[in-house]
Amino acid sequence: MKDDECIEKVTITVFPPMSGIGIVEADPVVKDEDACGDTTAPVVTPQADTVVVKLASSDPMEKISQLLEQAQVKFGENICIRWAGYETPEKIDDAMEWLNAALRGSGDSTVLDEQGFSAFIGASAPIISINNRLSFVGMIPNESQFLTRIAATIRIVDEGSTS
């Protein structure tokens, strides 16, 4: 979404993790050493007594997308949602500009260059900025936290425009 489309709206910017960049917290653990290299195909039997039901996704970006959908339904035209992209140099430039604006809005005078930007995203994503303020860094808010923060920001913007 273009910046001029977001004027006079509360802007929510999402910075997803960058592909291939991040912190490795631990080495992978192999639970069954004998299973490594085993190429036998699994056999499915009709007498299976276990049913696996996946109720919710563990993908953080899917959860954030669901939160954004709920926010769009609740706040409609009062909000503008934009996703940072990293596919082209132009998108990276936009994302860096948005993140630097969010850092300034949060009281941090740091200006990230491309290397600093990649390191920050790699260490902190996902990141959600609301009206150029870092709101949720490295965490996924619950629905109540997210919607309450947006509502408070809308209220502040509305009060500021009527004064």
N, C-alpha and C positions, 0 to 999 in steps of 0.2 A: 504494500500500500504506500502511495506517495505521501510525503510529509505534509503537503498542502491539504490533503484529504483529512488529516488528523488535527488540523487547527481547530481550536475551541472545543475539543473533545478530550476526555481523559485517555491518554495513550498508554497501552500496555504493550511492552516489547518483550519478546521471549528470545533468549539466547540459548539454543540447544547445544548439546555437546558437539564438538568438532570430531569428525570421523578420524580415527587414528591418533587423536591427541587426548591425553588424560593421564592420571596418576595410577600406576599399578600398585595396588595396596598389598598384595601378597602373591607369592608364586602359586600356580595352580596345584591343587592337591589331587593325586591319583589315589582313589580309595582302594582299588583292587588292582594290584600290580599284574596279576595274571590276565586281566581283561585287556591289557594293552596289546594291540595287534591282532586281537581275535576278530576274524572276518566272518564268522558264521552269522547267518541272517537270523533275526529273532523269529520265533514261531508263535503265531497267535492261535490260542485254543479257544473254542466256544465255551468252555467251562470256567472262564475267568471269573473270579469272585471279587475283583477290585474294579471299581469304576472311578476314573479321575475326571473331576469336573473343574474346569478353570472358571472361577467366578469373576476375577478381576485381573487386569493386566498388571504385570510388574514393570512394564516399560514406562519410565518416567515421562517421556514425551507424550505418550498416549494419555496418561493421567492429566497432564497439563492441557492437552487438547480438549479433554472432557470438561475441565474447569473453565476453559475459555468459552466453550459452547454454552455452559451454564451462565457465565457472565454476560455473554451476548444476548441470551434470552432475557435475563433479568434487567440489564441496563440498556439494551438496544442501541439507539443512535447516540447515546451519551459517551460511548467508548469507541476507541479505534484500536484494532489489534494489528500488530506487525511482528513478523518473524524475521530474525536475523538469518541471513543465508551466507554460505561460505563457498558457493560453487564457482563464482567468478571474482576477479579482482574488484569489480565495481560493487558487488554485494559485500565483499569483505570490507571495503572502504566505508560503505553505509553502516555496517555492523560496528566497525571501530568508532565511527562518529557517534552512533547511538550509545555505545558503552561508555565512551569518554564523557558524553553529556550526562549519563546516569551517575557516573562517578562524581562529576562536578556537583550535580544536584544533591548528592549524598554528603557533600562537604569534603570530598577528596580532590585535591588539586593535581593528582597524578594524570599525566597524559600518556596513554599507552601507544607505542608504535606497534608495527605488525607482530614483532616477536613478543612483546609484552602482552599484546592482545591475545595471541595464541596461548601463551602461558596462563593468563588469567582465565580464559575460557576452559582450558584443559584442567585447571585445578578447581574451578568453581562451578562449572555448568551442571545442571541447568540454572539459568539466572532469569528472574522475572523483574522487570523494571516497570514501575507505574508512575507516569508523568515525570520521567527522567530522574527517578530516585530508585536506587537499588532496594527492592522490596523483599525478594526471596532469593537468596544466593546459596546454591548447593543443596537446596531442599525443595520438596514439593509441598506446598501448603495444603491444608485440608480445605474443604469447600467453604466452611464458615470463615476461616482466616482470610481467604482470598476475596470472597465477596464483601466482607466487612471492610477490608483495606480499600477496595475499589469504591465502595459507597462513601467512605470517609473522604477519599480524594475528590469524588464528584461534589460532595458537600462543600469542601474547602474551595474548589474552583468556582462553584456557584456563588458562594458568599463573597469571593474576591471580585467576581464580575458585577455584583450588585452594589458594591461599595463605591 
